[in-house]
Amino acid sequence: TEITAAYPEAEVFGKGFTLVSTLNNFSVGGATISEQGKLLTLLNGVDQIVIVRISSDGVIAFSDGVLDHAEFLFFSSAQLPQFPNSLVAYGIETQADGKVLFFGSISDSPGGFIARLNGDGTPDLSFAENGILKLLVGDDSYVFGLELLDDGSIALGGEYSSQQFVGRKGYVAKITSQGTPDSTFGDNGVHP
């Protein structure tokens, strides 16, 4: 599957963007089911992350070669300055309240991230710093998975490297529902 992004004046959730038909330069980073029963598919592109909604029949409709942006485009990091252009997402998860989490690495800096969106695709500004938590464990780290916990907090799993050893090691981190490290877990929320 390929996708190509363009940004005309179309209004989608108050931001202008659309997707055109060839679907190139994107790879799938993950998928989850939204509270409305639609499949949210996470796509990694050149300098952006895009999340598209796909109806329950699995069809994305195209009209004159343009993706129906109002129906299908949920989120694009290209229009939001608080989301670095260098994010690479590895997964996506929907919370019970309809908010959407996605996570991964930051390719031009030594850390991982977790971000949260509201149910309408806008950044959840009550989460971490403007909707995104940048996480650095050791000298370089990635977030490869998450688990939503019963108390509303979030467990993260990943790997990191350090000048103190050769290779990479795994870690588990725990953050609060508001995107701050859980100081009651490990060393300020991280257990390497």
C-alpha angles and dihedrals in degrees: 000000000000132000134186122196129216130170116217125159095280113133117231117169088336095308128094117242145114138178124235125217111260095075096205131149094034132103127195114254098179147308140231138175115253124222087258090058095252123132112246109205120197115215126189113212138169104299095343149065119224127192116198130190117228121194121242091262090060095242127137107193122217124201117195089341094305124113111238092253098188091057102035113026110085102165142353122189091204092082098046118080095199089064110075116231088234099067116130112191123210101180150003133210135183119223122219089254091058096256116135127225125196129177145182142110138316107233098202097045134046100255149077129233146208121200133187129208130193118244090267094057098257119127114269099237091191089066118088110305111344092329100312134087116201109207124199120185116176114333097319131009145175134201109226103167147007139199125202108226126214093247092057095257123122129232116208129196128197147122136264142186132218138187085238093073143018119255130006132303133200126247139186121213132186124206131182123250087262093058101256125126112269102239091197091066124074117308104345092326099321130099112186 
